[in-house]
Amino acid sequence: MRESGILMHLSSLPGPYGIGTMGKQAYDFVDFLKAAGQSCWQILPLSPTGYGDSPYQSCSTFAGNPYLIDLDMLVEEGLLKKTDLGSITWCESETKVNYGTQYNQRWSILRLAYSRFTGSEAFDAFCRDNSSWLGDFTLFLALKAKHNNLVWNQWPEKLKHRDADAIWQARQELKDEIRFYSFVQFLFFTQWNALRAYAKESNITIIGDVPIYVPLDSADVWSNPELFQLDEDLNPTAVAGCPPDAFSEDGQLWGNPLYRWELMEETGFAWWMNRLSAAGKLYDVVRLDHFRGFEAYWSVPYGDETAKGGKWITGPGMAFMNTLKKSLPQLKLIAEDLGFLTQEVLDLRDNSGYPGMKVLGFAFDSREPSDYLPHTYTSNTVCYTGTHDNMTTRQWFDTASEEAVAYAAEYMCLGEKEDYVWGTIRTAMASVSDRCIVPMQDYLDIGAEGRMNFPGKLSDANWTWRAKDGVFTEKLAAKILTLTRLYGRLGAQKETDSKTV
């Protein structure tokens, strides 16, 4: 079935509290998607943001991001009052998230809500149902706060090595803090499950994202150190990254600890299966980040200042994919197969059967043959005009060489009668790919100011873009709907009243 969707993270929604949330604006966006004939809403990881404010560097692979909790809903529930929120300056710019403000203000507001929470059967059930990860995660946060936010491997030895008596004592001492962090997660999942149910009623599929790696300073590594390449003092022996390429002569040094894949395989990849099972409860489809790392990964010696000194090491390959298919046969995946691809990576993707990604923005940088030109696509792919890691389509046309722009215009038959950005969207929609995803920035024709992330670079512009209030208009929805219908991508919306805008 041919279908299409829009890529925009929840944080990019408009709203009064400095960041997009799971409140009214999210429900309005679902209505906009339906009116535009879209079947999919693709978002970034919902986990708490970490180093560099990145959702790909989270302290937990299972937890939800407290910043996305809608505060007006807490007012409706009686946990907050409007006066609690009115005295806070949440943002200086409606088009940019200030994560410092979120960090400094959100937690105090959530603690105020907690002070008015008397408990409930639903909260108790949530804690029981999520006990496999919630206990370690909430204790991790409580211990970090107690130890001035130090990385866990700098905590006292007994806590660092998870001595049973020390852990028991910490749970008793920090009981109320643990309950507070559990309450925050309860709020997140209650709101997310309601929003997802609303999307499902509107025939909107949620496409989520699972990063391949987790950071060292996470509950995941602290709780399972044996699964990662750590030394006796629990420091990494090697870390993740990408080799030097045309975009970076030093490569990209991500710094995440690497997995002990051999040990994971002995357990039937149990940690990964639990992780992906949890993702399957959050999302309808999972985009598996850095798919090539499952065939071979770039291993950089710990302490190196760049990724130059790394080497390729064979990953779990089809053993992992076969286990995944057997353990979670219902899980729908997209393989993020971008970057340096060898024949072995392509074989792994094809043998797994998961659709790969085709980014139209990569197709026109040279006259060399490109796998990103639409005439090379197969149906079992997802076509994007761009992703969260790329410049917007408008920015590309503004900055690319004259030769590249001329090539794109020639290939896509762009002319005076059609805006170049919408001509690119049309080309993506016309492709044979079963699914087409367009970033919201492209539909809004936004330039450099709309870029979501600069991979491998710390920047106060990363992860901050927000849409202005009022941009999701009926006129725009109608324009997207016309294009979607023209290229047979109404998908699940065929059975709905998508003609009514």
URSUL-V852595 format. One record per pair of residues at least 6 apart in sequence whose C-alpha atoms are under 8 Angstrom apart, sorted by the first residue. I is the first residue (numbers start at 1). J is the second residue. D is the distance in Angstrom with one decimal. If there is no record, write none. Layout:
i,j,d
I,J,D
I,J,D
This chain:
i,j,d
1,434,6.4
1,489,8.0
1,491,6.1
2,433,7.6
2,434,4.7
2,435,5.8
2,488,6.5
2,489,4.8
2,490,7.2
2,491,5.7
3,38,7.2
3,39,6.1
3,40,7.8
3,434,6.4
3,435,5.0
3,436,6.5
3,488,7.5
3,489,4.1
3,490,5.6
3,491,4.5
3,492,7.5
4,38,5.5
4,39,5.8
4,40,6.2
4,429,7.7
4,435,5.3
4,436,4.5
4,437,5.6
4,484,7.3
4,489,5.8
4,490,7.2
4,491,7.5
5,33,7.8
5,38,5.0
5,39,5.6
5,40,4.1
5,41,5.6
5,42,7.1
5,435,7.8
5,436,6.4
5,437,4.8
5,438,6.5
6,33,7.8
6,38,7.4
6,40,6.4
6,41,5.3
6,42,6.1
6,437,5.3
6,438,5.0
6,439,5.5
6,440,6.0
7,41,6.1
7,42,4.6
7,43,6.0
7,387,7.8
7,437,6.3
7,438,5.8
7,439,4.3
7,440,5.9
8,41,7.4
8,42,6.3
8,43,5.5
8,44,7.7
8,439,6.2
8,440,5.8
9,42,7.3
9,43,4.4
9,44,5.5
10,20,5.4
10,21,6.1
10,22,7.2
10,26,7.3
10,43,6.8
10,44,8.0
10,68,7.3
11,19,5.3
11,20,4.0
11,21,6.3
11,68,6.9
11,97,7.8
11,464,7.8
11,466,7.0
12,19,6.8
12,20,5.4
12,464,7.3
12,465,5.8
12,466,3.9
12,467,5.9
13,19,7.1
13,20,4.2
13,21,7.0
13,25,6.7
13,26,7.0
13,466,5.8
13,467,5.8
13,468,8.0
14,20,5.5
14,25,6.6
14,94,7.3
14,95,7.9
14,466,6.3
14,467,5.6
14,468,5.8
14,469,5.3
15,21,7.5
15,25,6.6
15,469,7.2
16,90,7.5
17,90,5.2
17,91,7.1
18,90,4.9
18,91,4.8
18,94,7.1
18,96,7.8
18,97,5.8
18,98,6.8
18,102,7.4
19,67,7.4
19,68,7.4
19,96,8.0
19,97,5.5
19,98,7.9
19,466,7.6
20,26,7.8
20,68,6.5
20,466,7.6
21,67,7.3
21,68,4.3
21,69,5.7
21,70,5.2
22,68,6.0
22,69,6.0
22,70,5.4
22,191,6.4
22,192,6.6
22,195,6.8
23,69,7.7
23,70,5.1
23,71,7.9
23,72,7.3
23,73,6.9
26,195,7.6
27,195,6.9
27,198,7.5
27,199,8.0
29,472,7.5
30,198,8.0
30,199,6.1
30,202,7.5
30,204,7.4
31,202,7.7
32,472,6.7
32,473,7.9
32,474,7.8
32,477,6.4
33,39,7.4
33,40,7.9
33,41,7.7
33,204,7.7
33,477,7.5
34,202,6.5
34,203,7.7
34,204,7.3
34,493,7.2
34,498,6.6
35,474,7.9
35,477,5.9
35,478,7.3
35,481,7.2
35,498,5.6
35,499,7.5
35,500,6.8
35,501,5.2
36,476,7.9
36,477,4.3
36,478,5.9
36,479,7.6
36,480,5.4
36,481,4.4
36,484,7.9
36,498,7.2
36,501,7.6
37,480,7.4
37,481,5.1
37,484,6.5
37,485,7.6
37,490,5.5
37,493,5.9
37,498,5.7
38,204,7.3
38,481,7.6
38,484,7.6
38,489,7.9
38,490,6.4
38,491,7.8
38,493,7.0
39,203,6.4
39,204,4.8
39,205,6.0
39,490,6.9
39,491,6.2
39,492,5.9
39,493,6.3
40,204,5.2
40,205,4.6
40,206,5.9
40,207,6.8
40,437,8.0
41,204,6.7
41,205,6.2
41,206,5.0
41,207,6.0
42,206,5.9
42,207,4.4
42,208,6.1
42,437,7.8
43,206,7.5
43,207,6.2
43,208,5.4
43,209,7.0
44,55,7.2
44,208,6.0
44,209,5.4
45,55,5.7
45,56,6.8
45,208,6.3
45,209,5.0
45,210,6.3
45,211,7.6
46,55,7.0
46,63,7.9
46,64,5.6
46,65,5.9
46,208,8.0
47,55,6.1
47,58,6.2
47,60,6.7
47,61,6.3
47,62,6.9
47,63,5.5
47,64,4.5
47,65,4.9
48,55,6.2
48,58,5.4
48,59,6.7
48,60,7.1
48,63,6.9
48,64,5.8
48,65,3.9
48,66,6.8
48,67,7.9
49,55,4.3
49,56,7.2
49,57,6.4
49,58,5.3
49,59,7.7
49,65,6.8
50,56,7.6
50,57,4.9
50,58,4.8
50,59,6.6
51,57,5.9
51,58,7.6
52,458,6.2
52,459,7.5
52,462,7.8
53,99,6.9
53,462,7.7
53,463,7.0
54,462,7.8
54,463,6.7
56,211,5.9
56,214,7.6
57,214,6.3
57,215,5.7
58,214,6.7
58,215,6.7
58,218,6.8
59,214,7.7
59,215,7.0
59,217,6.3
59,218,3.9
59,219,5.8
59,220,7.4
60,137,7.0
60,214,7.8
60,218,5.7
60,219,5.6
60,220,6.0
61,214,7.2
61,220,7.0
61,275,7.1
62,133,7.0
62,275,7.0
62,278,6.9
62,279,7.9
63,134,7.8
63,137,7.8
63,185,6.9
64,185,6.4
64,188,6.1
64,189,7.1
65,188,7.2
66,106,7.9
66,184,6.7
66,185,7.3
66,188,6.5
67,102,6.7
67,106,6.8
68,188,7.4
69,187,7.0
69,188,5.6
69,191,7.1
70,191,7.8
71,80,7.7
72,82,8.0
74,80,5.6
74,113,7.6
75,81,5.3
75,82,6.6
79,112,7.8
79,113,4.7
79,114,7.4
79,116,5.7
79,117,6.7
80,112,7.3
80,113,5.6
84,109,7.7
85,109,8.0
88,105,7.8
90,101,6.5
90,102,7.5
91,97,7.1
91,98,6.5
91,101,7.4
92,98,8.0
94,466,7.0
94,467,7.9
94,468,6.5
95,464,7.9
95,465,5.9
95,466,4.4
95,467,5.8
95,468,6.0
96,464,5.0
96,465,5.0
96,466,5.4
97,463,7.8
97,464,4.6
97,465,6.6
97,466,7.0
98,464,7.2
110,184,7.2
111,180,7.4
114,180,6.6
114,183,7.2
123,183,7.3
123,186,6.4
126,186,6.6
127,134,7.1
127,182,7.1
127,186,7.9
134,182,7.0
135,178,7.8
136,219,6.6
136,223,6.8
137,219,5.4
137,220,8.0
138,177,7.9
138,178,5.1
138,179,7.8
138,181,5.6
138,182,6.4
139,170,7.9
139,171,6.8
139,174,7.7
139,178,5.8
140,219,5.9
141,178,7.9
141,181,7.7
142,174,6.7
142,177,6.0
142,178,6.3
143,170,7.9
144,150,6.2
144,151,7.5
144,152,7.1
147,155,7.0
151,217,5.5
152,160,6.1
152,217,6.3
152,218,8.0
152,222,6.9
153,160,5.4
153,222,7.9
153,233,7.8
153,234,6.3
153,235,7.3
154,160,7.1
158,166,6.1
159,166,6.1
159,167,6.5
160,222,7.6
171,178,7.7
193,282,7.9
196,206,7.5
199,205,7.1
199,206,7.7
203,492,6.0
203,493,6.5
204,492,7.8
205,283,8.0
205,284,5.9
205,285,7.4
206,283,5.4
206,284,5.3
206,285,6.4
207,283,5.9
207,284,6.0
207,285,4.7
207,286,5.7
207,287,6.9
208,279,7.8
208,282,7.7
208,283,5.5
208,284,7.5
208,285,6.2
208,286,5.0
208,287,6.0
209,286,5.5
209,287,4.7
209,288,6.3
209,289,6.9
210,276,7.9
210,279,7.4
210,286,6.8
210,287,6.2
210,288,5.4
210,289,5.9
211,288,6.7
211,289,4.9
211,290,7.4
212,288,7.0
212,289,5.4
212,290,6.1
212,291,7.7
212,293,7.7
213,256,6.4
213,257,7.6
213,258,7.5
214,220,7.4
214,221,7.7
214,256,6.2
214,257,7.4
215,221,7.6
215,255,7.5
215,256,4.8
215,257,6.6
216,222,7.9
216,236,8.0
216,256,6.0
216,257,5.9
221,227,7.8
221,228,7.2
225,234,7.3
226,260,7.9
227,259,6.0
227,260,5.3
227,261,7.7
227,263,6.8
227,264,6.6
228,236,7.9
228,257,6.3
228,258,5.7
228,259,4.4
228,260,5.2
229,236,5.8
229,237,5.8
229,238,6.6
229,257,6.3
229,258,5.5
229,259,5.8
229,260,5.8
230,236,4.2
230,237,5.4
230,238,7.9
230,257,7.6
231,237,6.1
236,257,5.8
236,258,7.9
236,302,6.2
237,257,7.9
237,301,6.4
237,302,5.3
238,257,6.5
238,258,6.5
238,299,6.0
238,300,5.4
238,301,4.5
238,302,4.6
239,253,8.0
239,254,7.3
239,255,5.0
239,256,5.2
239,257,4.7
239,258,5.5
239,299,5.8
239,300,5.2
239,301,6.4
239,302,5.8
240,253,6.7
240,254,5.6
240,255,5.4
240,256,5.2
240,257,6.3
240,258,6.1
240,297,7.5
240,298,6.1
240,299,5.5
240,300,6.2
241,251,7.4
241,252,5.2
241,253,4.5
241,254,4.8
241,255,6.7
241,256,7.9
241,298,5.7
241,299,6.8
241,300,6.9
241,307,6.2
242,251,5.4
242,252,4.9
242,253,6.6
242,254,7.8
242,298,5.8
242,307,6.6
243,250,7.3
243,251,4.5
243,252,6.6
243,298,6.8
243,307,6.0
243,308,6.3
243,310,7.0
244,250,5.1
244,251,3.6
244,252,7.2
244,307,7.2
244,308,6.3
245,251,6.4
250,306,5.7
250,307,5.9
250,308,5.5
251,306,6.9
251,307,5.1
251,308,6.1
252,306,7.2
252,307,5.7
252,456,5.5
253,300,7.9
253,305,7.8
253,306,5.8
253,307,5.0
253,456,7.1
254,456,7.0
258,299,7.6
261,315,7.0
261,316,6.3
262,316,7.8
264,270,7.0
264,271,7.5
265,316,7.8
265,319,7.8
265,320,7.6
268,323,7.0
269,320,7.2
269,323,7.5
273,324,6.8
273,327,7.2
273,328,7.6
277,328,7.1
277,331,7.9
279,286,7.1
280,286,7.1
280,331,6.2
284,331,8.0
284,332,7.1
285,331,7.1
285,332,4.9
285,333,5.6
285,334,7.4
286,331,7.7
286,332,6.2
286,333,4.8
286,334,6.1
287,333,5.7
287,334,4.5
287,335,6.1
287,336,6.5
288,333,6.7
288,334,6.0
288,335,5.3
288,336,5.8
289,335,7.0
289,336,5.2
290,335,7.8
290,336,5.6
290,337,6.5
290,338,7.2
291,335,5.7
291,336,5.3
291,337,5.3
291,338,7.9
292,336,7.9
292,337,6.1
292,338,7.8
292,339,8.0
292,341,7.0
292,345,5.7
293,315,6.6
294,315,5.0
294,316,5.7
294,317,5.5
294,320,7.9
295,314,6.0
295,315,4.7
295,316,6.3
295,317,4.8
295,344,7.1
295,345,5.8
295,348,7.0
296,312,6.0
296,313,5.3
296,314,4.2
296,315,4.5
296,316,7.9
296,317,7.9
296,345,8.0
297,311,8.0
297,312,5.5
297,313,5.5
297,314,6.6
297,315,6.3
298,310,6.0
298,311,5.4
298,312,4.7
298,313,6.5
299,310,5.1
299,311,5.3
299,312,6.2
299,313,6.7
300,307,6.0
300,308,7.9
300,309,6.1
300,310,4.0
300,311,6.7
301,309,7.2
301,310,6.6
317,348,6.7
318,348,6.6
318,351,7.9
318,352,7.4
321,352,6.3
322,352,7.7
333,354,6.2
333,355,7.4
334,354,5.9
334,355,5.3
334,356,6.0
334,357,7.5
334,382,7.9
335,349,7.1
335,354,6.0
335,355,5.9
335,356,4.8
335,357,6.8
336,356,6.1
336,357,6.0
337,349,7.8
337,356,5.7
337,357,6.1
338,357,7.1
349,355,7.6
349,356,7.3
354,380,7.7
355,380,5.0
355,381,4.6
355,382,6.7
356,380,7.2
356,381,5.0
356,382,6.2
357,381,5.7
357,382,4.9
357,383,6.1
357,384,7.3
358,371,7.9
358,372,5.6
358,377,7.7
358,381,6.8
358,382,6.0
358,383,4.7
358,384,6.0
359,372,6.1
359,383,6.0
359,384,4.7
359,385,5.6
359,386,5.6
359,387,7.6
360,372,5.9
360,373,6.8
360,374,7.6
360,383,7.1
360,384,6.0
360,385,4.8
360,386,6.6
360,424,7.9
360,428,7.0
361,384,8.0
361,385,5.7
361,386,5.7
361,393,6.9
361,396,7.7
362,372,6.2
363,370,6.0
363,371,7.4
363,372,4.8
363,373,5.2
364,373,7.9
364,404,5.6
364,405,7.5
364,407,6.4
364,408,5.7
365,400,7.8
365,404,5.3
366,404,6.4
367,407,7.8
371,377,7.4
374,427,8.0
374,428,7.7
374,431,5.9
374,432,7.8
375,431,7.8
377,431,7.5
377,432,6.6
377,433,6.7
378,432,6.4
378,433,6.2
379,432,5.2
379,433,4.3
379,434,5.2
380,433,6.2
380,434,6.1
381,433,5.0
381,434,6.2
381,435,6.9
382,433,5.6
382,434,6.4
382,435,4.8
382,436,5.6
382,437,7.2
383,428,6.2
383,431,7.5
383,433,5.9
383,435,6.3
383,436,4.7
383,437,6.2
384,428,6.8
384,436,5.9
384,437,5.0
384,438,5.7
384,439,7.9
385,393,7.1
385,424,7.0
385,425,6.5
385,428,6.5
385,437,7.2
385,438,5.7
385,439,7.3
385,442,8.0
386,392,6.7
386,393,7.0
386,438,6.9
386,439,6.7
387,439,6.7
388,439,7.7
388,451,7.2
388,452,5.3
388,453,6.0
389,451,7.8
389,452,6.6
389,453,5.0
389,454,6.0
389,455,6.1
390,451,7.1
390,452,7.8
390,453,7.1
390,454,7.3
391,448,6.8
391,451,5.5
391,452,8.0
392,441,6.7
392,442,6.3
392,446,7.0
392,447,6.0
392,448,6.6
392,450,6.8
392,451,6.0
393,421,6.1
393,424,8.0
393,442,6.1
393,445,7.8
393,447,7.4
394,421,6.1
394,442,7.1
394,445,6.1
394,446,6.2
394,447,4.9
394,448,7.7
395,446,7.6
395,447,4.5
395,448,5.2
397,405,6.4
397,420,7.9
408,414,7.8
409,415,7.2
409,420,7.7
412,423,7.0
412,424,7.0
412,427,6.5
413,423,8.0
414,420,6.1
414,423,6.1
421,442,6.8
421,445,6.8
422,442,8.0
422,443,7.5
425,438,7.2
425,442,8.0
426,483,7.1
428,436,6.6
429,436,6.1
429,483,7.6
429,484,7.1
429,487,6.2
429,489,7.7
430,487,5.7
435,489,8.0
441,447,7.9
441,450,6.1
444,471,7.9
449,465,7.6
450,465,5.8
450,466,8.0
451,462,7.8
451,465,7.0
452,461,7.4
452,462,5.6
452,463,5.1
452,464,6.7
452,465,6.0
453,461,7.3
453,462,4.5
453,463,5.8
454,462,6.4
474,501,6.2
477,501,7.1
478,501,6.4
481,498,7.9
484,490,6.0
